[in-house]
Amino acid sequence: MSEDVLGSFRLDGRVALVTGASSGLGARFARVLHQAGATVVVAARRAERLETLASELGDRVHPVVADVSVDADCERMITEALSAGGRLDVLVNNAGIGHNAPAEDEPIDTFREVIDVNLNAVFRLCQLAFEPLAASGHGSIVNVASVLGLVASTPIKQASYCASKGAVVNLTRELGCQWGRKGVRVNALAPGWFRSEMTQMMWGDETTTDFVNRNTPLGREGAAHELDGALLFLASDASTYVIGQTIVVDGGWTAR
C-alpha cells in the first residue's frame, strides 16, 4: 500500500462550521475538527462560552453568535464561514433542544419549537451550505441525530424530540441521495446516552442512571471521546463512499 491511510482523516486547509458549539458535544466536535487541522467556525447563542472555547483552541477558530432558529442568523453563519477561510468543506448540524413531557400534555407550541430547531434549521443550513460545499470538492454534512430518532424514548417521554430526530435521519438519507453526485455527502451521527448540557438532568437521578446502564449492552453511558472517530470519519475523505447513512454510537442500545 502506497496510500497514507491515516492521512485521509486529516482536515488541513479545510473549513468546518459547527452549530451548538458553546457546550457539550458541540464543543467537543469543534475541538476534534480543529485538532485534525481544520479552521473551525463555532456558532451558538452564548457569546461568552464561544469566546472561551476560541481562546482555549487558539488560532483557526472563529466564534459566531447566532441562533439556528433565525433564518438571517443561518445566512450569517455561512457568510462568516466563507469569510474565515474562503471556503466551506464541512457542516456539522449539532444544535438541538429537547422537552420532556407525556405526549398528551406537551404544549403544541413546544412541539413546534423543537421541530423548528432540530429539523427545520438543519434543512435550512444544509440548503445554504450546499453551493459552497459543492464548490470545495470535499463537501460533507454531518447531521447530529440520536438513537431516539431510531427507537422510542419511553419511559423517558419526549415525543417532539423523537419526532425531530427521526425526521433528521430520513432527511439525511434523502439529501445524501439527491446531492451525492453533486459533490456533497450527507450523513448523520446518532449518539446514544452521553452526558451533555441537554441530558444533565438525568444523571443526578440514580433510577435513570440505572435504567441507562441496565439497558445498554456495554453497561454504561458513553464517554465524550467515543464520538470522535465517527465524527472525523464522516467529516473527512475517509468516508468518500458513504452517503445517506446514520452511524450509531450507542454502546449497543439499538442492537438489543
HUMODA-V227262 format. One record per residue. N is the residue number from 1. PSI is psi in degrees with one decimal (* if undefined). OMEGA is omega in radians with two decimals (* if undefined). Layout:
n/psi/omega
N/PSI/OMEGA
N/PSI/OMEGA
//
This chain:
n/psi/omega
1/128.4/3.12
2/-12.4/-3.09
3/153.6/3.02
4/98.5/-3.04
5/-47.0/-3.11
6/-24.0/-3.13
7/-27.0/-3.12
8/-15.0/3.11
9/-7.1/-3.11
10/153.4/-3.14
11/26.9/-3.12
12/133.1/3.10
13/-0.3/-3.10
14/161.6/-3.12
15/129.5/-3.14
16/141.0/3.05
17/126.5/3.12
18/122.0/3.08
19/159.6/-3.10
20/38.1/-2.97
21/7.1/-3.05
22/-12.0/-3.12
23/173.3/2.97
24/-136.1/-3.07
25/-36.3/-3.13
26/-43.8/3.10
27/-39.2/3.11
28/-43.5/3.13
29/-41.8/3.12
30/-41.8/3.13
31/-41.8/-3.12
32/-47.7/-3.13
33/-38.2/3.10
34/-44.6/-3.14
35/-28.0/3.11
36/-1.4/3.03
37/-4.3/-3.07
38/152.6/2.82
39/127.9/-3.01
40/124.4/3.01
41/116.7/-3.08
42/123.3/-3.06
43/137.2/3.07
44/177.9/-3.09
45/-22.0/-3.01
46/103.6/-3.04
47/-42.9/-3.06
48/-42.3/-3.14
49/-37.6/3.10
50/-41.3/3.13
51/-38.3/3.10
52/-44.9/3.12
53/-43.9/-3.13
54/-40.5/-3.14
55/-32.8/3.12
56/-39.1/-3.07
57/-25.5/3.10
58/-133.9/-3.05
59/169.0/3.12
60/26.1/3.06
61/130.7/-3.09
62/108.1/3.13
63/140.8/3.08
64/116.4/3.10
65/117.3/-3.04
66/158.0/3.13
67/119.1/-3.05
68/-18.1/3.14
69/-1.8/3.13
70/117.5/-3.06
71/-42.4/-3.13
72/-35.5/3.11
73/-36.9/3.08
74/-43.3/3.11
75/-41.1/-3.13
76/-35.2/3.10
77/-45.7/-3.14
78/-42.3/3.12
79/-43.5/-3.14
80/-38.2/3.12
81/-42.9/3.13
82/-34.1/3.10
83/-33.8/-3.08
84/-38.3/-3.05
85/4.0/3.11
86/8.7/-3.10
87/172.7/3.00
88/124.8/-3.09
89/-30.7/-3.04
90/133.3/3.00
91/123.4/3.06
92/106.5/3.13
93/89.9/-3.05
94/-24.3/-3.07
95/137.0/3.14
96/161.0/3.08
97/165.0/3.10
98/166.9/3.12
99/127.6/-3.14
100/122.1/3.08
101/150.3/2.99
102/142.3/-3.05
103/-35.6/-3.09
104/-15.3/-3.11
105/-8.4/-3.06
106/123.4/3.12
107/139.4/-3.12
108/-31.4/3.10
109/-35.3/3.08
110/-43.1/3.09
111/-46.2/-3.14
112/-38.5/-3.14
113/-43.6/3.13
114/-43.5/3.10
115/-39.0/-3.11
116/-45.0/-3.11
117/-45.4/-2.99
118/-21.3/-3.08
119/-57.6/-3.06
120/-41.8/-3.14
121/-34.8/3.09
122/-46.6/3.13
123/-44.6/-3.10
124/-43.3/3.14
125/-37.0/3.06
126/-45.6/3.11
127/-50.3/-3.08
128/-32.7/-3.10
129/-14.1/-2.98
130/-53.3/-3.06
131/-50.5/3.12
132/-33.7/3.09
133/-43.5/3.12
134/-37.4/-3.11
135/-24.1/-3.05
136/-27.2/-3.08
137/-5.1/3.14
138/26.3/-2.98
139/126.1/3.11
140/128.7/3.03
141/130.0/3.06
142/107.8/3.08
143/127.4/3.14
144/107.2/3.12
145/-134.5/-3.13
146/156.9/2.99
147/-22.4/3.13
148/4.6/2.90
149/-4.1/-3.11
150/-28.6/3.14
151/165.9/3.12
152/155.9/3.13
153/-20.1/-3.11
154/133.2/0.38
155/-3.5/2.99
156/113.9/-2.92
157/111.5/3.13
158/76.2/-3.07
159/-42.2/-3.09
160/-41.3/3.14
161/-46.8/3.12
162/-42.7/3.14
163/-43.9/-3.10
164/-42.5/-3.09
165/-32.6/3.03
166/-39.4/3.10
167/-37.0/3.10
168/-39.7/3.12
169/-46.1/-3.10
170/-30.5/3.00
171/-40.4/3.11
172/-43.3/3.09
173/-48.4/-3.06
174/-46.7/3.14
175/-37.0/3.09
176/-41.9/-3.14
177/-37.0/3.13
178/-37.4/-2.94
179/-4.8/-3.09
180/-45.7/-3.12
181/-8.1/3.13
182/6.1/3.02
183/14.2/3.10
184/116.1/3.08
185/135.3/3.13
186/121.4/3.11
187/173.3/-3.12
188/155.0/3.07
189/126.8/-3.10
190/94.2/3.10
191/150.7/2.97
192/-133.1/-3.08
193/103.8/3.09
194/148.0/3.07
195/130.2/3.07
196/174.3/3.13
197/-34.6/-3.09
198/-27.6/-3.10
199/5.8/-3.00
200/-27.6/-3.13
201/-23.0/-3.08
202/-36.6/-2.84
203/-8.7/3.04
204/-2.6/-3.08
205/112.1/-3.08
206/-33.8/-3.13
207/-44.8/-3.13
208/-42.4/3.12
209/-42.8/3.11
210/-37.5/3.11
211/-45.5/3.14
212/-48.9/-3.09
213/-38.1/-3.10
214/-32.8/-3.05
215/0.5/3.05
216/121.0/-3.10
217/-31.5/3.07
218/-10.3/3.04
219/18.4/-3.11
220/167.9/3.01
221/168.5/3.10
222/149.3/3.01
223/145.9/-3.02
224/-39.8/-3.07
225/-14.2/-3.08
226/-1.0/2.99
227/-11.7/-3.03
228/-49.2/-3.05
229/-43.2/-3.13
230/-41.3/3.11
231/-49.5/-3.09
232/-37.3/3.06
233/-49.0/-3.09
234/-33.0/-3.08
235/-24.6/-2.98
236/-179.7/3.11
237/-2.0/3.07
238/-17.0/-3.07
239/35.4/-3.04
240/-12.8/3.10
241/21.1/-3.13
242/118.6/-3.04
243/130.8/3.00
244/18.3/-3.06
245/154.4/3.01
246/115.5/3.11
247/121.0/-3.07
248/125.9/3.11
249/90.7/-2.91
250/14.2/3.12
251/16.8/3.12
252/5.0/-3.07
253/-46.7/-3.09
254/-1.4/3.13
255/-6.8/-3.09
256/*/*
//
